[in-house]
Amino acid sequence: MMTSGEAQAERNPVLMIAIAVAVLLSAGILWWLSADLILVAAYVAGLVVLALVALAAGRMLARGKAEELAPPDWSVTVTAIEQPGMAVAITDRANRLTCANTLHSEWFGATTAPPNLPVDRESLERLTRTAREAWRDGSADAGQLRRDDGTPGWHATAERAGRGEDYLIWRIGKLMAADPAGEISGLISGPLGQLLSQAGIETALVGPDGLVRAAGPGFAQRGSGDPSATLAGQKFVSFLRTDDRDRMFFAREGSKGPPQTLVQVPLHDPDAERIPGADKAPSLMLLLESGVGIGGGQEGPGAAATPQLEALLGALPLGLAMTDRDGRFLFGNPAFQRAIGRDGKGMPQYPSDLVVREDKGALADAVRRFGKGPASSGDMAVRLREAPDDPVSLGLAGVRGLGEAAVLLSLADSTEETKLKRQVAQATKMQAVGQLAGGVAHDFNNVLTAIIGYCDLMLLRHTPGDSDYDDIQQVKANSNRAASLTRQLLAFSRQQTLQPKVLQLPDVVSEVSQLLKRLLGENIELKVRHDRDLGPVRADPQQLEQVVVNLAVNARDAIQSRGDGRGKLTLATRRVSARDVRAMGSDIIPVADYTVLVAQDTGGGIPPEKIGKIFEPFFTTKEQGKGTGLGLSTVYGIVKQSGGFIFADNVQALSGQAEGARFTIYLPVHDAPEMEVESAAAEAEPDAGGASAWSGGGRILLVEDEDMVRAVAERALARSGHTITTACDGEEGLAAIANGGEFDLILSDVVMPGMDGPTMVKAIRQQRPDLPVLFMSGYAEEQLRKEIDVADMHFLAKPFSVKQIGDKVGRILGKVAQ
């Protein structure tokens, strides 16, 4: 085989001739200068040697390069990656499957390459992120993966490899379900079982059917004569017998052997009776020779057990503790300490020290009763000092033959379960309060509609300067203030009427920046920062301004309540991409692009015990009379109704103390093109040929169950020249149509007793499909449009004035006339 150097030499004969001529010429010059033949010969020989060395080096380099460029032998790789119980796949930069072992082909198919495995959406995103991190960092761990049906499936890792680091090696192993019983089987069948046997304690794991699943070497020796026998599948009671005094012995030893004391430890939590299938849990059986104890006469907590029994109880997933006859703690395993909230703090002296003051007496009596009475078991509900709001079930069992130990206590570690229950309870409470607030605001809007309407009607009969004119104006102004309060309640319950537009958050902040400076005062510095390339959001600009103002007022009050009242409020907008959200690993925020508003102050932060309640309505930390408790609840409602998310946390200073509070609002980026005229704004502005072109009266069917609202609407529309037919509910309105009434417009409330407005309109449309309808309600228009499937539907928000209802009806009838 010809090397690349040889090939190049053959392809360049002129170069070889030129080199030879140069050598002869340089030798001739050297002879002419020195006239020394020996020197010339040595010079030529040196050049020949250098040429031979260069030729040999070129051949070696070419051979190495040829070997480097040779394609890899994948058959050797396939043989090398065959690992028992582990699926291995090799992919290239394009995530194409280059090589895989047999197990990978069996699990996922011969053509399926990571990260595109048959897993659920979340696991697929995690695999994609793992591939990206492995290419960047060299290796990454995808963690646990779930199948398409949501069940646990595999665990995967990825590692970059290859001469050019152009491949990823994926290693995927199956997840094994947790098996506490299997772990305990291995413990008692191994050296731990031997140690316990030497201490006079024989162990066996017995299923609910009474059959042995595993046995310690000592139990196997004394039960069958063979220490290596598994005894699996045999009846546990067949290895024991009792005498006429109810003493228990091994059947093979008979009464010649020492009597035994049986202690049964169920391997499930105290609430097992209420959990379906919990009765299938196995039990750990301890057989102790008479006189064998776990105390040794030591006193005080922690002087409890032999190291062998303590190690066994410490390995159990159930929280277990033991007390003596006087109720003093002898021992508590780590699971028990976690369950009582004292992980790493050690055990108290008495069980009554764990519970609230009201439960101390009952628990102390129960421990004393089980310790001194006959061997029995039971459970009782107690409230722990670390979590007094959540009762737990504490199991108690009287045991005998364990030396000083007399009572076995059992308690499951329910920390995560308790946290989940609190979160669910908090969410349920917020939803219930929101529904209540929405209902109250809706009913209050009806009252305000009547008050504002009557004020408008009275103002039509008075002129400025009359004695009553200013009083009526004052009543109307106060009514409008009350209407703003109902809007706050509706904002919290996410039922307020919004007029969303596509906008940029920096524009909203700029609109209120001058107002914020006046609100904050001279002692509080306002800083505003904006990211570039922020995505547009779709929201109501006035409501977003209210969000910014409410956050600023809260920051001002927090800063003024500490020190000299000096501080800083920072408003910042940021751009958060879908990749950033995915990297956050949040279970709350969906993966998408967001524009974020951050409001951070230096007011000392929010107390940890109150941070979970700040968004609740009427919750305030201010003095009485200085806050309604609706500011942050309104912010929460506006953000949620706009499709966003809000989070509150504390910012830590360098000293470790809370420097201030930080509110972070995520609003989804609006991808659709902005409409030149929003639908809500289009309805708010008069059309050409609309209200101004409407000159005749219309025939209107007015359906409203509130007498006050119905009377105001009737008088307001009658003044505009319309002919009004009234109905107090949906059935009466439907009857008016069925009796041959001819109408140009239906004006109806939405929520009414009996037949509601949408149901009535759908029935009327079967006879009059072209009849327009105007719904009036205190609930949000967007929410109603989602729930009401009615064509050619218009909306009027309560409370409304006489002019607003007249203009709205005029525009609708004007469009119909066109």
Buried (B, 14 or more C-beta within 10 A) or exposed (E): EEBBBBEEBEEEEEEEEEEEEEBEEBBEEBBEEEEEEEBBEEBBEEBEEEEEEEEEEBBEEBEEEEEEEEEEEEEEBBEEBEEEEBBBBBBBEEEEBBBBBEBBBEBBEEEBBBBBBBBBEBBBBBBBBBBBBBBEEEBBEBEEBBBEEEEBBBBBBBBBBEEEEEBBBBBBBEEEEEEBBBEBBEBBBEEBBBBBBEBBBBBBBBBEEEBBBBBBBBBBBBBBEEBEBBBEEBEBEEBBBEEEEEBBBBBBEEEEEBBBBBBEBBBBBBBBEEEEEBEEBBBBBBBBBEEBBBBEEEEEBEBBBBEBBBBBBBBBBBBBBBBBBEBBBBBBBBBBBBBBBBBEEEBBEBBBBBBBEEBBEBBBEBBBBBBEEEBEBEBBEBBBBBBEEBEBBBBBBBBEBBBBBBBBBBBBBBBEEBEEEBEEEBEEEBEEBBEEBBBBBBEBBBBBBBBBBBBBBBBEEBEEEEEEBEEBBEBBEEBBEBBEBBBBBBBBBBBBBBBBBBBBBBEBBEBBBEEBBEBBEEEBBBEBEBBEEBBBBBBBBEBBBBBBBBBBBBBBBBBBEEEEEBBBBBBBBBBBBEEBBBEEEEEEBEBBBBBBBBBBBBBBBBEEEEBEBBBBBEBBBBEEEEBBBBBBBBBBBBBBBBBBBBEBBBEEEEEEEBBBBBBBBBBBBBEEEEEEEBEBEEBEEBBEEBBEBBEEBBBBBBBBBBEBBBBBBBBBBEEBEBEBBBBBBBBBBBEBBEEEEEBBBBBBBBBBEEBBBBBBBEBBBEEEEEBBBBBBBBBBBBBBBEEBEBEBBBBBBBBBBBEBBBBBBBBBBBBBBE
